[in-house]
């Protein structure tokens, strides 16, 4: 484990992808949206 979001960013395991990203098996997703 990376110790949360900040640890994942430091380890290079956190990526921001666009709407055209093809989801692959094993991906963990965090959806960002604005209301």
N, C-alpha and C positions, 0 to 999 in steps of 0.2 A: 504494500500500500504506500501511497505517496504522502499521506497526511493531509488530505483535503485538496481543495481546488488550488491553493497557492503552491503546495508541494508538487502537484501534477504539472503546473505551469513551469516550475523550476526544473523539473525532470524532463521537460519537453514532451509530455504525454497529453497535453491539452491543446487542441487545435480548433480554430474557428473556420468552419467550412461554409460555402455558399449554398444556395438552393439547388444547384445542379449536382451536388455531391451524391454519388451512388453509395448507399449504405451497404456495408459488408458484414458478414457474419462475425459476431463477437464485438461489434461496435457498441459503445455506451454513449447515449445521446442526452444532451441537456438542451432543451429548446428555449430560445430567447424570443420574446415577442413583446410588442408594445400595444397597449389598449388605448 
